[in-house]
């Protein structure tokens, strides 16, 4: 079994959600950890565990970030982490995989699907280490996890969309 160490400097967890029905608000989580176990020659057998610190949300707007940390959304004081645990990984092509995972937000757990692009391995010219990388995309309905705050717009619709697109990239040092 291969050992993987997350390279946080070259990794990120981002999201986007419809804002005012006409654009997208984007942000990221600054503090997260990803553990994977398995063999790069058999990605379908990988086990993945992700833990995201809800208080580390950053949308480049401190007032909005404080609101997102509040009980209206993540309630970061009571629910400090989003957890994602893989259940199965299915190969779609040589580089594309679909992961079914249990996602827990605010003590609500739902099965979700994520699409993973495997970017292969490379040698780091700085230290000779082997690195590997993955890009991950998914979409969740925030309301299913109790993130239901919203405001009606005068022109119709709502301030915040219910579907949140997750966009992440992870680089690991293969040990």
PyMOL CGO cylinders between C-alpha atoms (Angstrom):
from pymol import cmd
from pymol.cgo import CYLINDER

trace = [
    CYLINDER, 0.00, 0.00, 0.00, 1.30, 3.43, -0.97, 0.3, 1, 1, 1, 1, 1, 1,
    CYLINDER, 1.30, 3.43, -0.97, 1.55, 6.29, 1.51, 0.3, 1, 1, 1, 1, 1, 1,
    CYLINDER, 1.55, 6.29, 1.51, 0.42, 9.78, 0.45, 0.3, 1, 1, 1, 1, 1, 1,
    CYLINDER, 0.42, 9.78, 0.45, 1.21, 13.13, 2.08, 0.3, 1, 1, 1, 1, 1, 1,
    CYLINDER, 1.21, 13.13, 2.08, -1.00, 16.08, 1.10, 0.3, 1, 1, 1, 1, 1, 1,
    CYLINDER, -1.00, 16.08, 1.10, 0.92, 19.05, -0.32, 0.3, 1, 1, 1, 1, 1, 1,
    CYLINDER, 0.92, 19.05, -0.32, -1.35, 21.88, 0.89, 0.3, 1, 1, 1, 1, 1, 1,
    CYLINDER, -1.35, 21.88, 0.89, 0.67, 24.53, -0.93, 0.3, 1, 1, 1, 1, 1, 1,
    CYLINDER, 0.67, 24.53, -0.93, -0.35, 22.98, -4.25, 0.3, 1, 1, 1, 1, 1, 1,
    CYLINDER, -0.35, 22.98, -4.25, -3.90, 22.00, -3.28, 0.3, 1, 1, 1, 1, 1, 1,
    CYLINDER, -3.90, 22.00, -3.28, -7.18, 23.85, -2.82, 0.3, 1, 1, 1, 1, 1, 1,
    CYLINDER, -7.18, 23.85, -2.82, -10.87, 23.45, -2.01, 0.3, 1, 1, 1, 1, 1, 1,
    CYLINDER, -10.87, 23.45, -2.01, -13.16, 25.94, -3.74, 0.3, 1, 1, 1, 1, 1, 1,
    CYLINDER, -13.16, 25.94, -3.74, -16.84, 26.42, -4.40, 0.3, 1, 1, 1, 1, 1, 1,
    CYLINDER, -16.84, 26.42, -4.40, -19.27, 28.58, -6.30, 0.3, 1, 1, 1, 1, 1, 1,
    CYLINDER, -19.27, 28.58, -6.30, -22.97, 29.27, -5.90, 0.3, 1, 1, 1, 1, 1, 1,
    CYLINDER, -22.97, 29.27, -5.90, -25.49, 31.32, -7.88, 0.3, 1, 1, 1, 1, 1, 1,
    CYLINDER, -25.49, 31.32, -7.88, -25.80, 34.87, -6.52, 0.3, 1, 1, 1, 1, 1, 1,
    CYLINDER, -25.80, 34.87, -6.52, -28.89, 37.02, -7.11, 0.3, 1, 1, 1, 1, 1, 1,
    CYLINDER, -28.89, 37.02, -7.11, -29.89, 34.67, -9.96, 0.3, 1, 1, 1, 1, 1, 1,
    CYLINDER, -29.89, 34.67, -9.96, -27.46, 36.39, -12.36, 0.3, 1, 1, 1, 1, 1, 1,
    CYLINDER, -27.46, 36.39, -12.36, -23.88, 35.58, -11.33, 0.3, 1, 1, 1, 1, 1, 1,
    CYLINDER, -23.88, 35.58, -11.33, -21.79, 33.33, -9.11, 0.3, 1, 1, 1, 1, 1, 1,
    CYLINDER, -21.79, 33.33, -9.11, -20.24, 33.97, -5.72, 0.3, 1, 1, 1, 1, 1, 1,
    CYLINDER, -20.24, 33.97, -5.72, -16.98, 32.09, -5.30, 0.3, 1, 1, 1, 1, 1, 1,
    CYLINDER, -16.98, 32.09, -5.30, -14.88, 31.15, -2.34, 0.3, 1, 1, 1, 1, 1, 1,
    CYLINDER, -14.88, 31.15, -2.34, -12.56, 28.63, -0.80, 0.3, 1, 1, 1, 1, 1, 1,
    CYLINDER, -12.56, 28.63, -0.80, -11.76, 26.87, 2.44, 0.3, 1, 1, 1, 1, 1, 1,
    CYLINDER, -11.76, 26.87, 2.44, -8.25, 27.69, 3.63, 0.3, 1, 1, 1, 1, 1, 1,
    CYLINDER, -8.25, 27.69, 3.63, -7.90, 24.81, 6.10, 0.3, 1, 1, 1, 1, 1, 1,
    CYLINDER, -7.90, 24.81, 6.10, -8.53, 21.20, 5.07, 0.3, 1, 1, 1, 1, 1, 1,
    CYLINDER, -8.53, 21.20, 5.07, -6.94, 17.79, 5.21, 0.3, 1, 1, 1, 1, 1, 1,
    CYLINDER, -6.94, 17.79, 5.21, -7.17, 14.89, 2.76, 0.3, 1, 1, 1, 1, 1, 1,
    CYLINDER, -7.17, 14.89, 2.76, -6.04, 11.37, 3.53, 0.3, 1, 1, 1, 1, 1, 1,
    CYLINDER, -6.04, 11.37, 3.53, -5.92, 8.71, 0.85, 0.3, 1, 1, 1, 1, 1, 1,
    CYLINDER, -5.92, 8.71, 0.85, -4.92, 5.09, 1.16, 0.3, 1, 1, 1, 1, 1, 1,
    CYLINDER, -4.92, 5.09, 1.16, -4.39, 2.60, -1.62, 0.3, 1, 1, 1, 1, 1, 1,
    CYLINDER, -4.39, 2.60, -1.62, -2.46, 1.94, -4.78, 0.3, 1, 1, 1, 1, 1, 1,
    CYLINDER, -2.46, 1.94, -4.78, -2.03, 4.30, -7.74, 0.3, 1, 1, 1, 1, 1, 1,
    CYLINDER, -2.03, 4.30, -7.74, -2.18, 1.28, -10.03, 0.3, 1, 1, 1, 1, 1, 1,
    CYLINDER, -2.18, 1.28, -10.03, -5.71, 0.52, -8.81, 0.3, 1, 1, 1, 1, 1, 1,
    CYLINDER, -5.71, 0.52, -8.81, -7.47, 3.84, -8.15, 0.3, 1, 1, 1, 1, 1, 1,
    CYLINDER, -7.47, 3.84, -8.15, -10.83, 2.10, -7.77, 0.3, 1, 1, 1, 1, 1, 1,
    CYLINDER, -10.83, 2.10, -7.77, -9.52, 0.74, -4.47, 0.3, 1, 1, 1, 1, 1, 1,
    CYLINDER, -9.52, 0.74, -4.47, -8.48, 4.09, -2.99, 0.3, 1, 1, 1, 1, 1, 1,
    CYLINDER, -8.48, 4.09, -2.99, -10.02, 5.15, 0.29, 0.3, 1, 1, 1, 1, 1, 1,
    CYLINDER, -10.02, 5.15, 0.29, -10.46, 8.88, 0.67, 0.3, 1, 1, 1, 1, 1, 1,
    CYLINDER, -10.46, 8.88, 0.67, -11.20, 10.92, 3.80, 0.3, 1, 1, 1, 1, 1, 1,
    CYLINDER, -11.20, 10.92, 3.80, -11.56, 14.70, 3.65, 0.3, 1, 1, 1, 1, 1, 1,
    CYLINDER, -11.56, 14.70, 3.65, -12.00, 17.07, 6.58, 0.3, 1, 1, 1, 1, 1, 1,
    CYLINDER, -12.00, 17.07, 6.58, -12.70, 20.75, 5.88, 0.3, 1, 1, 1, 1, 1, 1,
    CYLINDER, -12.70, 20.75, 5.88, -12.61, 23.39, 8.63, 0.3, 1, 1, 1, 1, 1, 1,
    CYLINDER, -12.61, 23.39, 8.63, -15.86, 25.37, 8.24, 0.3, 1, 1, 1, 1, 1, 1,
    CYLINDER, -15.86, 25.37, 8.24, -14.42, 28.40, 10.04, 0.3, 1, 1, 1, 1, 1, 1,
    CYLINDER, -14.42, 28.40, 10.04, -11.73, 28.69, 7.34, 0.3, 1, 1, 1, 1, 1, 1,
    CYLINDER, -11.73, 28.69, 7.34, -14.23, 29.81, 4.68, 0.3, 1, 1, 1, 1, 1, 1,
    CYLINDER, -14.23, 29.81, 4.68, -12.99, 32.75, 2.62, 0.3, 1, 1, 1, 1, 1, 1,
    CYLINDER, -12.99, 32.75, 2.62, -15.05, 34.56, -0.03, 0.3, 1, 1, 1, 1, 1, 1,
    CYLINDER, -15.05, 34.56, -0.03, -12.89, 37.69, -0.02, 0.3, 1, 1, 1, 1, 1, 1,
    CYLINDER, -12.89, 37.69, -0.02, -15.60, 39.49, 1.96, 0.3, 1, 1, 1, 1, 1, 1,
    CYLINDER, -15.60, 39.49, 1.96, -15.30, 39.38, 5.77, 0.3, 1, 1, 1, 1, 1, 1,
    CYLINDER, -15.30, 39.38, 5.77, -18.95, 40.31, 6.43, 0.3, 1, 1, 1, 1, 1, 1,
    CYLINDER, -18.95, 40.31, 6.43, -20.16, 37.50, 4.15, 0.3, 1, 1, 1, 1, 1, 1,
    CYLINDER, -20.16, 37.50, 4.15, -17.62, 35.08, 5.66, 0.3, 1, 1, 1, 1, 1, 1,
    CYLINDER, -17.62, 35.08, 5.66, -18.87, 35.89, 9.18, 0.3, 1, 1, 1, 1, 1, 1,
    CYLINDER, -18.87, 35.89, 9.18, -22.46, 35.27, 8.01, 0.3, 1, 1, 1, 1, 1, 1,
    CYLINDER, -22.46, 35.27, 8.01, -21.42, 31.93, 6.44, 0.3, 1, 1, 1, 1, 1, 1,
    CYLINDER, -21.42, 31.93, 6.44, -19.79, 30.88, 9.75, 0.3, 1, 1, 1, 1, 1, 1,
    CYLINDER, -19.79, 30.88, 9.75, -22.97, 31.82, 11.68, 0.3, 1, 1, 1, 1, 1, 1,
    CYLINDER, -22.97, 31.82, 11.68, -25.92, 29.54, 12.55, 0.3, 1, 1, 1, 1, 1, 1,
    CYLINDER, -25.92, 29.54, 12.55, -27.67, 30.80, 9.37, 0.3, 1, 1, 1, 1, 1, 1,
    CYLINDER, -27.67, 30.80, 9.37, -25.24, 28.64, 7.38, 0.3, 1, 1, 1, 1, 1, 1,
    CYLINDER, -25.24, 28.64, 7.38, -22.39, 26.42, 8.68, 0.3, 1, 1, 1, 1, 1, 1,
    CYLINDER, -22.39, 26.42, 8.68, -22.71, 27.24, 12.41, 0.3, 1, 1, 1, 1, 1, 1,
    CYLINDER, -22.71, 27.24, 12.41, -18.94, 26.75, 12.60, 0.3, 1, 1, 1, 1, 1, 1,
    CYLINDER, -18.94, 26.75, 12.60, -18.84, 26.93, 16.41, 0.3, 1, 1, 1, 1, 1, 1,
    CYLINDER, -18.84, 26.93, 16.41, -21.19, 23.94, 16.74, 0.3, 1, 1, 1, 1, 1, 1,
    CYLINDER, -21.19, 23.94, 16.74, -20.17, 22.10, 13.55, 0.3, 1, 1, 1, 1, 1, 1,
    CYLINDER, -20.17, 22.10, 13.55, -16.47, 22.75, 12.96, 0.3, 1, 1, 1, 1, 1, 1,
    CYLINDER, -16.47, 22.75, 12.96, -15.95, 20.36, 10.04, 0.3, 1, 1, 1, 1, 1, 1,
    CYLINDER, -15.95, 20.36, 10.04, -17.36, 19.13, 6.76, 0.3, 1, 1, 1, 1, 1, 1,
    CYLINDER, -17.36, 19.13, 6.76, -16.45, 15.47, 6.33, 0.3, 1, 1, 1, 1, 1, 1,
    CYLINDER, -16.45, 15.47, 6.33, -16.30, 13.47, 3.11, 0.3, 1, 1, 1, 1, 1, 1,
    CYLINDER, -16.30, 13.47, 3.11, -15.63, 9.72, 3.20, 0.3, 1, 1, 1, 1, 1, 1,
    CYLINDER, -15.63, 9.72, 3.20, -15.39, 7.67, 0.04, 0.3, 1, 1, 1, 1, 1, 1,
    CYLINDER, -15.39, 7.67, 0.04, -17.67, 4.69, -0.34, 0.3, 1, 1, 1, 1, 1, 1,
    CYLINDER, -17.67, 4.69, -0.34, -16.70, 3.56, -3.83, 0.3, 1, 1, 1, 1, 1, 1,
    CYLINDER, -16.70, 3.56, -3.83, -14.71, 4.71, -6.85, 0.3, 1, 1, 1, 1, 1, 1,
    CYLINDER, -14.71, 4.71, -6.85, -15.64, 3.71, -10.39, 0.3, 1, 1, 1, 1, 1, 1,
    CYLINDER, -15.64, 3.71, -10.39, -13.36, 4.06, -13.42, 0.3, 1, 1, 1, 1, 1, 1,
    CYLINDER, -13.36, 4.06, -13.42, -14.96, 5.99, -16.31, 0.3, 1, 1, 1, 1, 1, 1,
    CYLINDER, -14.96, 5.99, -16.31, -11.83, 6.26, -18.50, 0.3, 1, 1, 1, 1, 1, 1,
    CYLINDER, -11.83, 6.26, -18.50, -8.05, 6.19, -18.06, 0.3, 1, 1, 1, 1, 1, 1,
    CYLINDER, -8.05, 6.19, -18.06, -8.08, 9.58, -16.33, 0.3, 1, 1, 1, 1, 1, 1,
    CYLINDER, -8.08, 9.58, -16.33, -11.69, 9.94, -15.16, 0.3, 1, 1, 1, 1, 1, 1,
    CYLINDER, -11.69, 9.94, -15.16, -13.32, 8.37, -12.14, 0.3, 1, 1, 1, 1, 1, 1,
    CYLINDER, -13.32, 8.37, -12.14, -16.58, 8.77, -10.24, 0.3, 1, 1, 1, 1, 1, 1,
    CYLINDER, -16.58, 8.77, -10.24, -16.48, 8.64, -6.46, 0.3, 1, 1, 1, 1, 1, 1,
    CYLINDER, -16.48, 8.64, -6.46, -19.55, 8.00, -4.36, 0.3, 1, 1, 1, 1, 1, 1,
    CYLINDER, -19.55, 8.00, -4.36, -19.00, 9.44, -0.90, 0.3, 1, 1, 1, 1, 1, 1,
    CYLINDER, -19.00, 9.44, -0.90, -20.78, 10.17, 2.34, 0.3, 1, 1, 1, 1, 1, 1,
    CYLINDER, -20.78, 10.17, 2.34, -20.79, 13.93, 2.92, 0.3, 1, 1, 1, 1, 1, 1,
    CYLINDER, -20.79, 13.93, 2.92, -21.52, 15.24, 6.41, 0.3, 1, 1, 1, 1, 1, 1,
    CYLINDER, -21.52, 15.24, 6.41, -22.40, 18.90, 6.98, 0.3, 1, 1, 1, 1, 1, 1,
    CYLINDER, -22.40, 18.90, 6.98, -24.02, 20.04, 10.25, 0.3, 1, 1, 1, 1, 1, 1,
    CYLINDER, -24.02, 20.04, 10.25, -24.46, 16.38, 11.34, 0.3, 1, 1, 1, 1, 1, 1,
    CYLINDER, -24.46, 16.38, 11.34, -26.48, 15.58, 8.20, 0.3, 1, 1, 1, 1, 1, 1,
    CYLINDER, -26.48, 15.58, 8.20, -24.96, 12.84, 6.04, 0.3, 1, 1, 1, 1, 1, 1,
    CYLINDER, -24.96, 12.84, 6.04, -25.94, 12.26, 2.40, 0.3, 1, 1, 1, 1, 1, 1,
    CYLINDER, -25.94, 12.26, 2.40, -24.46, 10.24, -0.44, 0.3, 1, 1, 1, 1, 1, 1,
    CYLINDER, -24.46, 10.24, -0.44, -22.99, 12.41, -3.19, 0.3, 1, 1, 1, 1, 1, 1,
    CYLINDER, -22.99, 12.41, -3.19, -21.08, 11.78, -6.40, 0.3, 1, 1, 1, 1, 1, 1,
    CYLINDER, -21.08, 11.78, -6.40, -17.82, 13.49, -7.32, 0.3, 1, 1, 1, 1, 1, 1,
    CYLINDER, -17.82, 13.49, -7.32, -15.95, 13.35, -10.60, 0.3, 1, 1, 1, 1, 1, 1,
    CYLINDER, -15.95, 13.35, -10.60, -12.21, 12.87, -10.27, 0.3, 1, 1, 1, 1, 1, 1,
    CYLINDER, -12.21, 12.87, -10.27, -9.63, 13.55, -12.93, 0.3, 1, 1, 1, 1, 1, 1,
    CYLINDER, -9.63, 13.55, -12.93, -6.40, 11.68, -12.26, 0.3, 1, 1, 1, 1, 1, 1,
    CYLINDER, -6.40, 11.68, -12.26, -3.45, 13.75, -13.46, 0.3, 1, 1, 1, 1, 1, 1,
    CYLINDER, -3.45, 13.75, -13.46, -0.80, 11.04, -13.19, 0.3, 1, 1, 1, 1, 1, 1,
    CYLINDER, -0.80, 11.04, -13.19, 2.56, 11.23, -11.44, 0.3, 1, 1, 1, 1, 1, 1,
    CYLINDER, 2.56, 11.23, -11.44, 5.69, 13.31, -11.89, 0.3, 1, 1, 1, 1, 1, 1,
    CYLINDER, 5.69, 13.31, -11.89, 9.13, 13.73, -10.35, 0.3, 1, 1, 1, 1, 1, 1,
    CYLINDER, 9.13, 13.73, -10.35, 9.72, 16.97, -8.45, 0.3, 1, 1, 1, 1, 1, 1,
    CYLINDER, 9.72, 16.97, -8.45, 12.95, 18.46, -9.89, 0.3, 1, 1, 1, 1, 1, 1,
    CYLINDER, 12.95, 18.46, -9.89, 13.62, 20.30, -6.61, 0.3, 1, 1, 1, 1, 1, 1,
    CYLINDER, 13.62, 20.30, -6.61, 13.89, 17.27, -4.32, 0.3, 1, 1, 1, 1, 1, 1,
    CYLINDER, 13.89, 17.27, -4.32, 13.39, 14.17, -6.50, 0.3, 1, 1, 1, 1, 1, 1,
    CYLINDER, 13.39, 14.17, -6.50, 10.16, 13.15, -4.80, 0.3, 1, 1, 1, 1, 1, 1,
    CYLINDER, 10.16, 13.15, -4.80, 7.29, 11.58, -6.71, 0.3, 1, 1, 1, 1, 1, 1,
    CYLINDER, 7.29, 11.58, -6.71, 4.06, 13.58, -6.76, 0.3, 1, 1, 1, 1, 1, 1,
    CYLINDER, 4.06, 13.58, -6.76, 0.57, 12.79, -7.96, 0.3, 1, 1, 1, 1, 1, 1,
    CYLINDER, 0.57, 12.79, -7.96, -2.48, 14.97, -8.47, 0.3, 1, 1, 1, 1, 1, 1,
    CYLINDER, -2.48, 14.97, -8.47, -6.25, 14.89, -8.74, 0.3, 1, 1, 1, 1, 1, 1,
    CYLINDER, -6.25, 14.89, -8.74, -8.89, 17.43, -9.76, 0.3, 1, 1, 1, 1, 1, 1,
    CYLINDER, -8.89, 17.43, -9.76, -12.32, 16.96, -8.19, 0.3, 1, 1, 1, 1, 1, 1,
    CYLINDER, -12.32, 16.96, -8.19, -15.73, 18.36, -9.14, 0.3, 1, 1, 1, 1, 1, 1,
    CYLINDER, -15.73, 18.36, -9.14, -19.12, 17.85, -7.59, 0.3, 1, 1, 1, 1, 1, 1,
    CYLINDER, -19.12, 17.85, -7.59, -22.41, 19.53, -6.82, 0.3, 1, 1, 1, 1, 1, 1,
    CYLINDER, -22.41, 19.53, -6.82, -24.51, 19.42, -3.68, 0.3, 1, 1, 1, 1, 1, 1,
    CYLINDER, -24.51, 19.42, -3.68, -27.85, 20.89, -2.70, 0.3, 1, 1, 1, 1, 1, 1,
    CYLINDER, -27.85, 20.89, -2.70, -26.99, 23.00, 0.37, 0.3, 1, 1, 1, 1, 1, 1,
    CYLINDER, -26.99, 23.00, 0.37, -30.59, 22.96, 1.59, 0.3, 1, 1, 1, 1, 1, 1,
    CYLINDER, -30.59, 22.96, 1.59, -30.42, 19.17, 2.14, 0.3, 1, 1, 1, 1, 1, 1,
    CYLINDER, -30.42, 19.17, 2.14, -27.76, 19.85, 4.79, 0.3, 1, 1, 1, 1, 1, 1,
    CYLINDER, -27.76, 19.85, 4.79, -29.71, 22.48, 6.70, 0.3, 1, 1, 1, 1, 1, 1,
    CYLINDER, -29.71, 22.48, 6.70, -28.06, 25.46, 4.96, 0.3, 1, 1, 1, 1, 1, 1,
    CYLINDER, -28.06, 25.46, 4.96, -31.42, 26.99, 4.12, 0.3, 1, 1, 1, 1, 1, 1,
    CYLINDER, -31.42, 26.99, 4.12, -31.00, 30.72, 4.78, 0.3, 1, 1, 1, 1, 1, 1,
    CYLINDER, -31.00, 30.72, 4.78, -32.05, 32.88, 1.85, 0.3, 1, 1, 1, 1, 1, 1,
    CYLINDER, -32.05, 32.88, 1.85, -33.69, 36.17, 0.90, 0.3, 1, 1, 1, 1, 1, 1,
    CYLINDER, -33.69, 36.17, 0.90, -36.31, 36.78, -1.77, 0.3, 1, 1, 1, 1, 1, 1,
    CYLINDER, -36.31, 36.78, -1.77, -35.43, 39.22, -4.54, 0.3, 1, 1, 1, 1, 1, 1,
    CYLINDER, -35.43, 39.22, -4.54, -37.75, 42.01, -5.59, 0.3, 1, 1, 1, 1, 1, 1,
    CYLINDER, -37.75, 42.01, -5.59, -37.37, 40.88, -9.22, 0.3, 1, 1, 1, 1, 1, 1,
    CYLINDER, -37.37, 40.88, -9.22, -38.17, 37.25, -8.37, 0.3, 1, 1, 1, 1, 1, 1,
    CYLINDER, -38.17, 37.25, -8.37, -35.93, 34.40, -7.33, 0.3, 1, 1, 1, 1, 1, 1,
    CYLINDER, -35.93, 34.40, -7.33, -33.60, 34.29, -4.36, 0.3, 1, 1, 1, 1, 1, 1,
    CYLINDER, -33.60, 34.29, -4.36, -30.32, 35.80, -3.24, 0.3, 1, 1, 1, 1, 1, 1,
    CYLINDER, -30.32, 35.80, -3.24, -28.41, 32.48, -2.93, 0.3, 1, 1, 1, 1, 1, 1,
    CYLINDER, -28.41, 32.48, -2.93, -28.83, 29.44, -5.18, 0.3, 1, 1, 1, 1, 1, 1,
    CYLINDER, -28.83, 29.44, -5.18, -29.40, 26.04, -3.61, 0.3, 1, 1, 1, 1, 1, 1,
    CYLINDER, -29.40, 26.04, -3.61, -26.83, 24.16, -5.72, 0.3, 1, 1, 1, 1, 1, 1,
    CYLINDER, -26.83, 24.16, -5.72, -23.20, 24.57, -4.68, 0.3, 1, 1, 1, 1, 1, 1,
    CYLINDER, -23.20, 24.57, -4.68, -20.51, 23.49, -7.13, 0.3, 1, 1, 1, 1, 1, 1,
    CYLINDER, -20.51, 23.49, -7.13, -17.39, 22.11, -5.47, 0.3, 1, 1, 1, 1, 1, 1,
    CYLINDER, -17.39, 22.11, -5.47, -14.04, 22.45, -7.24, 0.3, 1, 1, 1, 1, 1, 1,
    CYLINDER, -14.04, 22.45, -7.24, -10.90, 21.03, -5.66, 0.3, 1, 1, 1, 1, 1, 1,
    CYLINDER, -10.90, 21.03, -5.66, -7.40, 20.06, -6.64, 0.3, 1, 1, 1, 1, 1, 1,
    CYLINDER, -7.40, 20.06, -6.64, -5.04, 17.95, -4.58, 0.3, 1, 1, 1, 1, 1, 1,
    CYLINDER, -5.04, 17.95, -4.58, -1.34, 17.22, -4.95, 0.3, 1, 1, 1, 1, 1, 1,
    CYLINDER, -1.34, 17.22, -4.95, 0.25, 14.48, -2.89, 0.3, 1, 1, 1, 1, 1, 1,
    CYLINDER, 0.25, 14.48, -2.89, 3.82, 13.44, -2.27, 0.3, 1, 1, 1, 1, 1, 1,
    CYLINDER, 3.82, 13.44, -2.27, 3.98, 9.68, -2.83, 0.3, 1, 1, 1, 1, 1, 1,
    CYLINDER, 3.98, 9.68, -2.83, 6.04, 8.06, -0.07, 0.3, 1, 1, 1, 1, 1, 1,
]
cmd.load_cgo(trace, "trace")
